[in-house]
Amino acid sequence: MPYYKRIRELREDHDLTQKEVASYLNMKQPQYFRYENGNRDIPSDVLISLAKLYKVSVDYILGLKDNMN
């Protein structure tokens, strides 16, 4: 699964809006929208922050592992 589909799935599983996640990441919602739709690559610092938010590994977000830890 591509990372952008996985971050959307994680956000929805945690009942968060794009605006809430963008606020957590200190960015505006349109910028986060581009990551979630695969229009922009996610910088490593944002990827790490998302992994911390959802309590999963970066490898899971990137699709390198199928289990969350």
CHARMM-style PDB file with segment names, atoms N, HN, CA, C and O in Angstrom:
ATOM      1  N   MET     1       0.846  -1.178   0.000  1.00  0.00      PROA
ATOM      2  CA  MET     1       0.000   0.000   0.000  1.00  0.00      PROA
ATOM      3  C   MET     1       0.893   1.244   0.000  1.00  0.00      PROA
ATOM      4  O   MET     1       1.817   1.342   0.808  1.00  0.00      PROA
ATOM      5  N   PRO     2       0.626   2.185  -0.894  1.00  0.00      PROA
ATOM      6  CA  PRO     2       1.416   3.426  -0.904  1.00  0.00      PROA
ATOM      7  C   PRO     2       1.253   4.199   0.405  1.00  0.00      PROA
ATOM      8  O   PRO     2       0.207   4.140   1.052  1.00  0.00      PROA
ATOM      9  N   TYR     3       2.306   4.923   0.780  1.00  0.00      PROA
ATOM     10  HN  TYR     3       3.155   4.971   0.255  1.00  0.00      PROA
ATOM     11  CA  TYR     3       2.285   5.635   2.065  1.00  0.00      PROA
ATOM     12  C   TYR     3       1.128   6.615   2.168  1.00  0.00      PROA
ATOM     13  O   TYR     3       0.555   6.777   3.246  1.00  0.00      PROA
ATOM     14  N   TYR     4       0.775   7.267   1.077  1.00  0.00      PROA
ATOM     15  HN  TYR     4       1.240   7.135   0.201  1.00  0.00      PROA
ATOM     16  CA  TYR     4      -0.291   8.267   1.169  1.00  0.00      PROA
ATOM     17  C   TYR     4      -1.642   7.630   1.475  1.00  0.00      PROA
ATOM     18  O   TYR     4      -2.475   8.249   2.137  1.00  0.00      PROA
ATOM     19  N   LYS     5      -1.871   6.424   1.012  1.00  0.00      PROA
ATOM     20  HN  LYS     5      -1.194   5.921   0.474  1.00  0.00      PROA
ATOM     21  CA  LYS     5      -3.116   5.726   1.375  1.00  0.00      PROA
ATOM     22  C   LYS     5      -3.073   5.303   2.844  1.00  0.00      PROA
ATOM     23  O   LYS     5      -4.082   5.336   3.548  1.00  0.00      PROA
ATOM     24  N   ARG     6      -1.891   4.909   3.282  1.00  0.00      PROA
ATOM     25  HN  ARG     6      -1.071   4.881   2.709  1.00  0.00      PROA
ATOM     26  CA  ARG     6      -1.752   4.469   4.663  1.00  0.00      PROA
ATOM     27  C   ARG     6      -1.955   5.621   5.645  1.00  0.00      PROA
ATOM     28  O   ARG     6      -2.588   5.426   6.683  1.00  0.00      PROA
ATOM     29  N   ILE     7      -1.434   6.823   5.346  1.00  0.00      PROA
ATOM     30  HN  ILE     7      -0.919   6.981   4.503  1.00  0.00      PROA
ATOM     31  CA  ILE     7      -1.633   7.931   6.293  1.00  0.00      PROA
ATOM     32  C   ILE     7      -3.094   8.368   6.324  1.00  0.00      PROA
ATOM     33  O   ILE     7      -3.579   8.829   7.357  1.00  0.00      PROA
ATOM     34  N   ARG     8      -3.787   8.232   5.222  1.00  0.00      PROA
ATOM     35  HN  ARG     8      -3.393   7.857   4.382  1.00  0.00      PROA
ATOM     36  CA  ARG     8      -5.224   8.546   5.228  1.00  0.00      PROA
ATOM     37  C   ARG     8      -5.972   7.514   6.068  1.00  0.00      PROA
ATOM     38  O   ARG     8      -6.837   7.865   6.870  1.00  0.00      PROA
ATOM     39  N   GLU     9      -5.635   6.247   5.876  1.00  0.00      PROA
ATOM     40  HN  GLU     9      -4.933   5.962   5.224  1.00  0.00      PROA
ATOM     41  CA  GLU     9      -6.274   5.177   6.638  1.00  0.00      PROA
ATOM     42  C   GLU     9      -6.032   5.358   8.136  1.00  0.00      PROA
ATOM     43  O   GLU     9      -6.955   5.204   8.936  1.00  0.00      PROA
ATOM     44  N   LEU    10      -4.816   5.680   8.512  1.00  0.00      PROA
ATOM     45  HN  LEU    10      -4.067   5.806   7.861  1.00  0.00      PROA
ATOM     46  CA  LEU    10      -4.487   5.904   9.922  1.00  0.00      PROA
ATOM     47  C   LEU    10      -5.277   7.082  10.484  1.00  0.00      PROA
ATOM     48  O   LEU    10      -5.807   7.013  11.592  1.00  0.00      PROA
ATOM     49  N   ARG    11      -5.348   8.158   9.713  1.00  0.00      PROA
ATOM     50  HN  ARG    11      -4.917   8.214   8.813  1.00  0.00      PROA
ATOM     51  CA  ARG    11      -6.090   9.345  10.178  1.00  0.00      PROA
ATOM     52  C   ARG    11      -7.559   9.006  10.393  1.00  0.00      PROA
ATOM     53  O   ARG    11      -8.144   9.369  11.413  1.00  0.00      PROA
ATOM     54  N   GLU    12      -8.148   8.312   9.434  1.00  0.00      PROA
ATOM     55  HN  GLU    12      -7.673   8.017   8.605  1.00  0.00      PROA
ATOM     56  CA  GLU    12      -9.563   7.947   9.553  1.00  0.00      PROA
ATOM     57  C   GLU    12      -9.792   6.972  10.705  1.00  0.00      PROA
ATOM     58  O   GLU    12     -10.795   7.079  11.411  1.00  0.00      PROA
ATOM     59  N   ASP    13      -8.880   6.028  10.901  1.00  0.00      PROA
ATOM     60  HN  ASP    13      -8.065   5.942  10.327  1.00  0.00      PROA
ATOM     61  CA  ASP    13      -8.997   5.071  12.009  1.00  0.00      PROA
ATOM     62  C   ASP    13      -8.942   5.770  13.363  1.00  0.00      PROA
ATOM     63  O   ASP    13      -9.502   5.278  14.343  1.00  0.00      PROA
ATOM     64  N   HSD    14      -8.268   6.919  13.417  1.00  0.00      PROA
ATOM     65  HN  HSD    14      -7.813   7.319  12.621  1.00  0.00      PROA
ATOM     66  CA  HSD    14      -8.164   7.681  14.667  1.00  0.00      PROA
ATOM     67  C   HSD    14      -9.199   8.799  14.759  1.00  0.00      PROA
ATOM     68  O   HSD    14      -9.141   9.646  15.651  1.00  0.00      PROA
ATOM     69  N   ASP    15     -10.153   8.787  13.816  1.00  0.00      PROA
ATOM     70  HN  ASP    15     -10.200   8.099  13.091  1.00  0.00      PROA
ATOM     71  CA  ASP    15     -11.241   9.782  13.795  1.00  0.00      PROA
ATOM     72  C   ASP    15     -10.726  11.218  13.845  1.00  0.00      PROA
ATOM     73  O   ASP    15     -11.246  12.056  14.583  1.00  0.00      PROA
ATOM     74  N   LEU    16      -9.701  11.482  13.049  1.00  0.00      PROA
ATOM     75  HN  LEU    16      -9.279  10.801  12.450  1.00  0.00      PROA
ATOM     76  CA  LEU    16      -9.135  12.827  12.967  1.00  0.00      PROA
ATOM     77  C   LEU    16      -9.439  13.428  11.597  1.00  0.00      PROA
ATOM     78  O   LEU    16      -9.572  12.705  10.610  1.00  0.00      PROA
ATOM     79  N   THR    17      -9.545  14.730  11.544  1.00  0.00      PROA
ATOM     80  HN  THR    17      -9.436  15.318  12.346  1.00  0.00      PROA
ATOM     81  CA  THR    17      -9.716  15.422  10.271  1.00  0.00      PROA
ATOM     82  C   THR    17      -8.346  15.805   9.731  1.00  0.00      PROA
ATOM     83  O   THR    17      -7.355  15.802  10.462  1.00  0.00      PROA
ATOM     84  N   GLN    18      -8.299  16.131   8.457  1.00  0.00      PROA
ATOM     85  HN  GLN    18      -9.103  16.133   7.863  1.00  0.00      PROA
ATOM     86  CA  GLN    18      -7.048  16.614   7.881  1.00  0.00      PROA
ATOM     87  C   GLN    18      -6.606  17.888   8.591  1.00  0.00      PROA
ATOM     88  O   GLN    18      -5.412  18.098   8.807  1.00  0.00      PROA
ATOM     89  N   LYS    19      -7.546  18.722   8.948  1.00  0.00      PROA
ATOM     90  HN  LYS    19      -8.516  18.551   8.773  1.00  0.00      PROA
ATOM     91  CA  LYS    19      -7.217  19.975   9.621  1.00  0.00      PROA
ATOM     92  C   LYS    19      -6.575  19.710  10.988  1.00  0.00      PROA
ATOM     93  O   LYS    19      -5.630  20.400  11.372  1.00  0.00      PROA
ATOM     94  N   GLU    20      -7.082  18.717  11.719  1.00  0.00      PROA
ATOM     95  HN  GLU    20      -7.849  18.157  11.407  1.00  0.00      PROA
ATOM     96  CA  GLU    20      -6.517  18.385  13.029  1.00  0.00      PROA
ATOM     97  C   GLU    20      -5.092  17.856  12.899  1.00  0.00      PROA
ATOM     98  O   GLU    20      -4.213  18.228  13.676  1.00  0.00      PROA
ATOM     99  N   VAL    21      -4.865  16.988  11.915  1.00  0.00      PROA
ATOM    100  HN  VAL    21      -5.579  16.686  11.283  1.00  0.00      PROA
ATOM    101  CA  VAL    21      -3.522  16.440  11.717  1.00  0.00      PROA
ATOM    102  C   VAL    21      -2.576  17.550  11.256  1.00  0.00      PROA
ATOM    103  O   VAL    21      -1.440  17.631  11.723  1.00  0.00      PROA
ATOM    104  N   ALA    22      -3.037  18.392  10.353  1.00  0.00      PROA
ATOM    105  HN  ALA    22      -3.960  18.326   9.974  1.00  0.00      PROA
ATOM    106  CA  ALA    22      -2.214  19.504   9.886  1.00  0.00      PROA
ATOM    107  C   ALA    22      -1.830  20.417  11.046  1.00  0.00      PROA
ATOM    108  O   ALA    22      -0.690  20.875  11.125  1.00  0.00      PROA
ATOM    109  N   SER    23      -2.764  20.678  11.931  1.00  0.00      PROA
ATOM    110  HN  SER    23      -3.689  20.305  11.866  1.00  0.00      PROA
ATOM    111  CA  SER    23      -2.484  21.517  13.097  1.00  0.00      PROA
ATOM    112  C   SER    23      -1.423  20.860  13.977  1.00  0.00      PROA
ATOM    113  O   SER    23      -0.510  21.537  14.449  1.00  0.00      PROA
ATOM    114  N   TYR    24      -1.532  19.552  14.202  1.00  0.00      PROA
ATOM    115  HN  TYR    24      -2.274  19.003  13.818  1.00  0.00      PROA
ATOM    116  CA  TYR    24      -0.536  18.815  14.979  1.00  0.00      PROA
ATOM    117  C   TYR    24       0.856  18.953  14.344  1.00  0.00      PROA
ATOM    118  O   TYR    24       1.865  19.038  15.044  1.00  0.00      PROA
ATOM    119  N   LEU    25       0.887  18.972  13.012  1.00  0.00      PROA
ATOM    120  HN  LEU    25       0.068  18.902  12.443  1.00  0.00      PROA
ATOM    121  CA  LEU    25       2.147  19.050  12.279  1.00  0.00      PROA
ATOM    122  C   LEU    25       2.613  20.494  12.045  1.00  0.00      PROA
ATOM    123  O   LEU    25       3.637  20.729  11.404  1.00  0.00      PROA
ATOM    124  N   ASN    26       1.850  21.448  12.571  1.00  0.00      PROA
ATOM    125  HN  ASN    26       1.018  21.258  13.092  1.00  0.00      PROA
ATOM    126  CA  ASN    26       2.166  22.876  12.401  1.00  0.00      PROA
ATOM    127  C   ASN    26       2.218  23.294  10.933  1.00  0.00      PROA
ATOM    128  O   ASN    26       3.153  23.961  10.489  1.00  0.00      PROA
ATOM    129  N   MET    27       1.189  22.882  10.195  1.00  0.00      PROA
ATOM    130  HN  MET    27       0.430  22.341  10.556  1.00  0.00      PROA
ATOM    131  CA  MET    27       1.079  23.285   8.793  1.00  0.00      PROA
ATOM    132  C   MET    27      -0.386  23.547   8.480  1.00  0.00      PROA
ATOM    133  O   MET    27      -1.265  23.253   9.290  1.00  0.00      PROA
ATOM    134  N   LYS    28      -0.636  24.085   7.333  1.00  0.00      PROA
ATOM    135  HN  LYS    28       0.078  24.323   6.675  1.00  0.00      PROA
ATOM    136  CA  LYS    28      -2.009  24.339   6.910  1.00  0.00      PROA
ATOM    137  C   LYS    28      -2.587  23.077   6.266  1.00  0.00      PROA
ATOM    138  O   LYS    28      -1.851  22.251   5.726  1.00  0.00      PROA
ATOM    139  N   GLN    29      -3.900  22.944   6.330  1.00  0.00      PROA
ATOM    140  HN  GLN    29      -4.497  23.615   6.768  1.00  0.00      PROA
ATOM    141  CA  GLN    29      -4.579  21.761   5.819  1.00  0.00      PROA
ATOM    142  C   GLN    29      -4.276  21.474   4.344  1.00  0.00      PROA
ATOM    143  O   GLN    29      -4.082  20.309   3.996  1.00  0.00      PROA
ATOM    144  N   PRO    30      -4.227  22.491   3.449  1.00  0.00      PROA
ATOM    145  CA  PRO    30      -3.927  22.168   2.044  1.00  0.00      PROA
ATOM    146  C   PRO    30      -2.569  21.489   1.839  1.00  0.00      PROA
ATOM    147  O   PRO    30      -2.416  20.651   0.950  1.00  0.00      PROA
ATOM    148  N   GLN    31      -1.593  21.852   2.662  1.00  0.00      PROA
ATOM    149  HN  GLN    31      -1.717  22.532   3.385  1.00  0.00      PROA
ATOM    150  CA  GLN    31      -0.278  21.210   2.557  1.00  0.00      PROA
ATOM    151  C   GLN    31      -0.383  19.740   2.953  1.00  0.00      PROA
ATOM    152  O   GLN    31       0.148  18.868   2.266  1.00  0.00      PROA
ATOM    153  N   TYR    32      -1.067  19.469   4.059  1.00  0.00      PROA
ATOM    154  HN  TYR    32      -1.499  20.177   4.617  1.00  0.00      PROA
ATOM    155  CA  TYR    32      -1.236  18.078   4.479  1.00  0.00      PROA
ATOM    156  C   TYR    32      -2.037  17.293   3.436  1.00  0.00      PROA
ATOM    157  O   TYR    32      -1.730  16.134   3.158  1.00  0.00      PROA
ATOM    158  N   PHE    33      -3.050  17.918   2.869  1.00  0.00      PROA
ATOM    159  HN  PHE    33      -3.299  18.860   3.095  1.00  0.00      PROA
ATOM    160  CA  PHE    33      -3.871  17.298   1.824  1.00  0.00      PROA
ATOM    161  C   PHE    33      -2.989  16.772   0.686  1.00  0.00      PROA
ATOM    162  O   PHE    33      -3.221  15.678   0.173  1.00  0.00      PROA
ATOM    163  N   ARG    34      -1.988  17.547   0.299  1.00  0.00      PROA
ATOM    164  HN  ARG    34      -1.799  18.437   0.715  1.00  0.00      PROA
ATOM    165  CA  ARG    34      -1.089  17.126  -0.787  1.00  0.00      PROA
ATOM    166  C   ARG    34      -0.291  15.877  -0.414  1.00  0.00      PROA
ATOM    167  O   ARG    34      -0.038  15.030  -1.270  1.00  0.00      PROA
ATOM    168  N   TYR    35       0.104  15.756   0.843  1.00  0.00      PROA
ATOM    169  HN  TYR    35      -0.102  16.445   1.539  1.00  0.00      PROA
ATOM    170  CA  TYR    35       0.803  14.534   1.288  1.00  0.00      PROA
ATOM    171  C   TYR    35      -0.140  13.342   1.233  1.00  0.00      PROA
ATOM    172  O   TYR    35       0.219  12.267   0.753  1.00  0.00      PROA
ATOM    173  N   GLU    36      -1.347  13.553   1.730  1.00  0.00      PROA
ATOM    174  HN  GLU    36      -1.638  14.426   2.119  1.00  0.00      PROA
ATOM    175  CA  GLU    36      -2.294  12.443   1.830  1.00  0.00      PROA
ATOM    176  C   GLU    36      -2.799  11.981   0.467  1.00  0.00      PROA
ATOM    177  O   GLU    36      -3.251  10.844   0.331  1.00  0.00      PROA
ATOM    178  N   ASN    37      -2.731  12.826  -0.517  1.00  0.00      PROA
ATOM    179  HN  ASN    37      -2.364  13.750  -0.406  1.00  0.00      PROA
ATOM    180  CA  ASN    37      -3.161  12.457  -1.862  1.00  0.00      PROA
ATOM    181  C   ASN    37      -2.007  12.041  -2.763  1.00  0.00      PROA
ATOM    182  O   ASN    37      -2.210  11.738  -3.939  1.00  0.00      PROA
ATOM    183  N   GLY    38      -0.797  12.026  -2.212  1.00  0.00      PROA
ATOM    184  HN  GLY    38      -0.632  12.272  -1.257  1.00  0.00      PROA
ATOM    185  CA  GLY    38       0.356  11.576  -2.971  1.00  0.00      PROA
ATOM    186  C   GLY    38       0.887  12.609  -3.951  1.00  0.00      PROA
ATOM    187  O   GLY    38       1.689  12.277  -4.823  1.00  0.00      PROA
ATOM    188  N   ASN    39       0.451  13.858  -3.821  1.00  0.00      PROA
ATOM    189  HN  ASN    39      -0.201  14.129  -3.113  1.00  0.00      PROA
ATOM    190  CA  ASN    39       0.928  14.915  -4.715  1.00  0.00      PROA
ATOM    191  C   ASN    39       2.307  15.432  -4.323  1.00  0.00      PROA
ATOM    192  O   ASN    39       3.007  16.014  -5.151  1.00  0.00      PROA
ATOM    193  N   ARG    40       2.701  15.226  -3.077  1.00  0.00      PROA
ATOM    194  HN  ARG    40       2.132  14.753  -2.404  1.00  0.00      PROA
ATOM    195  CA  ARG    40       4.022  15.654  -2.587  1.00  0.00      PROA
ATOM    196  C   ARG    40       4.603  14.553  -1.719  1.00  0.00      PROA
ATOM    197  O   ARG    40       3.876  13.867  -1.000  1.00  0.00      PROA
ATOM    198  N   ASP    41       5.908  14.390  -1.788  1.00  0.00      PROA
ATOM    199  HN  ASP    41       6.498  14.947  -2.372  1.00  0.00      PROA
ATOM    200  CA  ASP    41       6.584  13.442  -0.901  1.00  0.00      PROA
ATOM    201  C   ASP    41       6.614  14.008   0.512  1.00  0.00      PROA
ATOM    202  O   ASP    41       6.725  15.218   0.710  1.00  0.00      PROA
ATOM    203  N   ILE    42       6.515  13.120   1.483  1.00  0.00      PROA
ATOM    204  HN  ILE    42       6.425  12.137   1.322  1.00  0.00      PROA
ATOM    205  CA  ILE    42       6.519  13.537   2.881  1.00  0.00      PROA
ATOM    206  C   ILE    42       7.960  13.679   3.364  1.00  0.00      PROA
ATOM    207  O   ILE    42       8.743  12.735   3.257  1.00  0.00      PROA
ATOM    208  N   PRO    43       8.316  14.844   3.893  1.00  0.00      PROA
ATOM    209  CA  PRO    43       9.664  15.001   4.470  1.00  0.00      PROA
ATOM    210  C   PRO    43       9.837  14.075   5.681  1.00  0.00      PROA
ATOM    211  O   PRO    43       8.862  13.717   6.343  1.00  0.00      PROA
ATOM    212  N   SER    44      11.056  13.704   5.954  1.00  0.00      PROA
ATOM    213  HN  SER    44      11.848  13.995   5.417  1.00  0.00      PROA
ATOM    214  CA  SER    44      11.323  12.754   7.032  1.00  0.00      PROA
ATOM    215  C   SER    44      10.829  13.247   8.387  1.00  0.00      PROA
ATOM    216  O   SER    44      10.345  12.446   9.187  1.00  0.00      PROA
ATOM    217  N   ASP    45      10.939  14.554   8.668  1.00  0.00      PROA
ATOM    218  HN  ASP    45      11.332  15.205   8.019  1.00  0.00      PROA
ATOM    219  CA  ASP    45      10.475  15.046   9.969  1.00  0.00      PROA
ATOM    220  C   ASP    45       8.958  14.913  10.112  1.00  0.00      PROA
ATOM    221  O   ASP    45       8.461  14.636  11.204  1.00  0.00      PROA
ATOM    222  N   VAL    46       8.231  15.105   9.032  1.00  0.00      PROA
ATOM    223  HN  VAL    46       8.634  15.330   8.145  1.00  0.00      PROA
ATOM    224  CA  VAL    46       6.773  14.948   9.061  1.00  0.00      PROA
ATOM    225  C   VAL    46       6.421  13.474   9.215  1.00  0.00      PROA
ATOM    226  O   VAL    46       5.504  13.125   9.958  1.00  0.00      PROA
ATOM    227  N   LEU    47       7.134  12.626   8.527  1.00  0.00      PROA
ATOM    228  HN  LEU    47       7.880  12.909   7.923  1.00  0.00      PROA
ATOM    229  CA  LEU    47       6.914  11.182   8.624  1.00  0.00      PROA
ATOM    230  C   LEU    47       7.122  10.687  10.051  1.00  0.00      PROA
ATOM    231  O   LEU    47       6.337   9.886  10.558  1.00  0.00      PROA
ATOM    232  N   ILE    48       8.165  11.160  10.684  1.00  0.00      PROA
ATOM    233  HN  ILE    48       8.803  11.811  10.272  1.00  0.00      PROA
ATOM    234  CA  ILE    48       8.441  10.775  12.074  1.00  0.00      PROA
ATOM    235  C   ILE    48       7.341  11.280  12.996  1.00  0.00      PROA
ATOM    236  O   ILE    48       6.906  10.561  13.895  1.00  0.00      PROA
ATOM    237  N   SER    49       6.890  12.506  12.781  1.00  0.00      PROA
ATOM    238  HN  SER    49       7.243  13.090  12.051  1.00  0.00      PROA
ATOM    239  CA  SER    49       5.809  13.059  13.606  1.00  0.00      PROA
ATOM    240  C   SER    49       4.520  12.263  13.444  1.00  0.00      PROA
ATOM    241  O   SER    49       3.805  12.035  14.420  1.00  0.00      PROA
ATOM    242  N   LEU    50       4.220  11.842  12.229  1.00  0.00      PROA
ATOM    243  HN  LEU    50       4.801  12.027  11.436  1.00  0.00      PROA
ATOM    244  CA  LEU    50       3.018  11.028  12.004  1.00  0.00      PROA
ATOM    245  C   LEU    50       3.141   9.669  12.689  1.00  0.00      PROA
ATOM    246  O   LEU    50       2.172   9.170  13.262  1.00  0.00      PROA
ATOM    247  N   ALA    51       4.322   9.076  12.632  1.00  0.00      PROA
ATOM    248  HN  ALA    51       5.109   9.482  12.167  1.00  0.00      PROA
ATOM    249  CA  ALA    51       4.542   7.791  13.303  1.00  0.00      PROA
ATOM    250  C   ALA    51       4.325   7.938  14.809  1.00  0.00      PROA
ATOM    251  O   ALA    51       3.735   7.061  15.439  1.00  0.00      PROA
ATOM    252  N   LYS    52       4.795   9.036  15.382  1.00  0.00      PROA
ATOM    253  HN  LYS    52       5.274   9.748  14.870  1.00  0.00      PROA
ATOM    254  CA  LYS    52       4.593   9.285  16.815  1.00  0.00      PROA
ATOM    255  C   LYS    52       3.121   9.519  17.131  1.00  0.00      PROA
ATOM    256  O   LYS    52       2.602   8.999  18.118  1.00  0.00      PROA
ATOM    257  N   LEU    53       2.455  10.299  16.294  1.00  0.00      PROA
ATOM    258  HN  LEU    53       2.876  10.722  15.492  1.00  0.00      PROA
ATOM    259  CA  LEU    53       1.033  10.585  16.508  1.00  0.00      PROA
ATOM    260  C   LEU    53       0.212   9.302  16.545  1.00  0.00      PROA
ATOM    261  O   LEU    53      -0.614   9.108  17.436  1.00  0.00      PROA
ATOM    262  N   TYR    54       0.445   8.435  15.575  1.00  0.00      PROA
ATOM    263  HN  TYR    54       1.116   8.593  14.850  1.00  0.00      PROA
ATOM    264  CA  TYR    54      -0.356   7.207  15.463  1.00  0.00      PROA
ATOM    265  C   TYR    54       0.240   6.016  16.215  1.00  0.00      PROA
ATOM    266  O   TYR    54      -0.350   4.936  16.250  1.00  0.00      PROA
ATOM    267  N   LYS    55       1.416   6.223  16.817  1.00  0.00      PROA
ATOM    268  HN  LYS    55       1.895   7.100  16.789  1.00  0.00      PROA
ATOM    269  CA  LYS    55       2.090   5.161  17.575  1.00  0.00      PROA
ATOM    270  C   LYS    55       2.340   3.913  16.709  1.00  0.00      PROA
ATOM    271  O   LYS    55       2.045   2.783  17.100  1.00  0.00      PROA
ATOM    272  N   VAL    56       2.892   4.170  15.529  1.00  0.00      PROA
ATOM    273  HN  VAL    56       3.132   5.088  15.212  1.00  0.00      PROA
ATOM    274  CA  VAL    56       3.270   3.102  14.607  1.00  0.00      PROA
ATOM    275  C   VAL    56       4.710   3.371  14.158  1.00  0.00      PROA
ATOM    276  O   VAL    56       5.267   4.436  14.424  1.00  0.00      PROA
ATOM    277  N   SER    57       5.296   2.398  13.480  1.00  0.00      PROA
ATOM    278  HN  SER    57       4.844   1.532  13.264  1.00  0.00      PROA
ATOM    279  CA  SER    57       6.649   2.589  12.981  1.00  0.00      PROA
ATOM    280  C   SER    57       6.614   3.345  11.648  1.00  0.00      PROA
ATOM    281  O   SER    57       5.614   3.329  10.930  1.00  0.00      PROA
ATOM    282  N   VAL    58       7.718   3.995  11.345  1.00  0.00      PROA
ATOM    283  HN  VAL    58       8.530   4.008  11.928  1.00  0.00      PROA
ATOM    284  CA  VAL    58       7.861   4.660  10.051  1.00  0.00      PROA
ATOM    285  C   VAL    58       7.790   3.607   8.941  1.00  0.00      PROA
ATOM    286  O   VAL    58       7.219   3.862   7.880  1.00  0.00      PROA
ATOM    287  N   ASP    59       8.363   2.434   9.183  1.00  0.00      PROA
ATOM    288  HN  ASP    59       8.826   2.228  10.045  1.00  0.00      PROA
ATOM    289  CA  ASP    59       8.306   1.350   8.201  1.00  0.00      PROA
ATOM    290  C   ASP    59       6.862   0.971   7.873  1.00  0.00      PROA
ATOM    291  O   ASP    59       6.548   0.658   6.724  1.00  0.00      PROA
ATOM    292  N   TYR    60       5.996   0.998   8.864  1.00  0.00      PROA
ATOM    293  HN  TYR    60       6.251   1.252   9.797  1.00  0.00      PROA
ATOM    294  CA  TYR    60       4.589   0.687   8.623  1.00  0.00      PROA
ATOM    295  C   TYR    60       3.964   1.735   7.706  1.00  0.00      PROA
ATOM    296  O   TYR    60       3.268   1.389   6.751  1.00  0.00      PROA
ATOM    297  N   ILE    61       4.204   2.989   7.986  1.00  0.00      PROA
ATOM    298  HN  ILE    61       4.769   3.271   8.762  1.00  0.00      PROA
ATOM    299  CA  ILE    61       3.645   4.057   7.146  1.00  0.00      PROA
ATOM    300  C   ILE    61       4.142   3.934   5.715  1.00  0.00      PROA
ATOM    301  O   ILE    61       3.377   4.118   4.769  1.00  0.00      PROA
ATOM    302  N   LEU    62       5.423   3.623   5.559  1.00  0.00      PROA
ATOM    303  HN  LEU    62       6.044   3.474   6.328  1.00  0.00      PROA
ATOM    304  CA  LEU    62       6.006   3.509   4.232  1.00  0.00      PROA
ATOM    305  C   LEU    62       5.629   2.222   3.501  1.00  0.00      PROA
ATOM    306  O   LEU    62       5.942   2.058   2.322  1.00  0.00      PROA
ATOM    307  N   GLY    63       4.957   1.312   4.202  1.00  0.00      PROA
ATOM    308  HN  GLY    63       4.703   1.445   5.159  1.00  0.00      PROA
ATOM    309  CA  GLY    63       4.533   0.066   3.587  1.00  0.00      PROA
ATOM    310  C   GLY    63       5.614  -0.990   3.538  1.00  0.00      PROA
ATOM    311  O   GLY    63       5.487  -1.976   2.813  1.00  0.00      PROA
ATOM    312  N   LEU    64       6.681  -0.796   4.304  1.00  0.00      PROA
ATOM    313  HN  LEU    64       6.784   0.006   4.894  1.00  0.00      PROA
ATOM    314  CA  LEU    64       7.757  -1.793   4.347  1.00  0.00      PROA
ATOM    315  C   LEU    64       7.428  -2.954   5.266  1.00  0.00      PROA
ATOM    316  O   LEU    64       7.991  -4.043   5.147  1.00  0.00      PROA
ATOM    317  N   LYS    65       6.494  -2.698   6.198  1.00  0.00      PROA
ATOM    318  HN  LYS    65       6.037  -1.814   6.295  1.00  0.00      PROA
ATOM    319  CA  LYS    65       6.029  -3.727   7.123  1.00  0.00      PROA
ATOM    320  C   LYS    65       4.507  -3.671   7.161  1.00  0.00      PROA
ATOM    321  O   LYS    65       3.914  -2.606   6.987  1.00  0.00      PROA
ATOM    322  N   ASP    66       3.879  -4.823   7.390  1.00  0.00      PROA
ATOM    323  HN  ASP    66       4.361  -5.688   7.531  1.00  0.00      PROA
ATOM    324  CA  ASP    66       2.424  -4.852   7.480  1.00  0.00      PROA
ATOM    325  C   ASP    66       1.918  -4.776   8.914  1.00  0.00      PROA
ATOM    326  O   ASP    66       0.737  -4.514   9.144  1.00  0.00      PROA
ATOM    327  N   ASN    67       2.810  -5.005   9.884  1.00  0.00      PROA
ATOM    328  HN  ASN    67       3.770  -5.217   9.698  1.00  0.00      PROA
ATOM    329  CA  ASN    67       2.378  -4.847  11.275  1.00  0.00      PROA
ATOM    330  C   ASN    67       2.776  -3.464  11.760  1.00  0.00      PROA
ATOM    331  O   ASN    67       3.748  -2.887  11.272  1.00  0.00      PROA
ATOM    332  N   MET    68       2.038  -2.936  12.708  1.00  0.00      PROA
ATOM    333  HN  MET    68       1.248  -3.404  13.104  1.00  0.00      PROA
ATOM    334  CA  MET    68       2.195  -1.543  13.117  1.00  0.00      PROA
ATOM    335  C   MET    68       3.431  -1.279  13.959  1.00  0.00      PROA
ATOM    336  O   MET    68       3.823  -0.120  14.101  1.00  0.00      PROA
ATOM    337  N   ASN    69       4.060  -2.296  14.522  1.00  0.00      PROA
ATOM    338  HN  ASN    69       3.741  -3.237  14.408  1.00  0.00      PROA
ATOM    339  CA  ASN    69       5.212  -2.075  15.423  1.00  0.00      PROA
ATOM    340  C   ASN    69       6.516  -2.338  14.753  1.00  0.00      PROA
ATOM    341  OT1 ASN    69       7.569  -2.197  15.375  1.00  0.00      PROA
TER     342      ASN     69
END
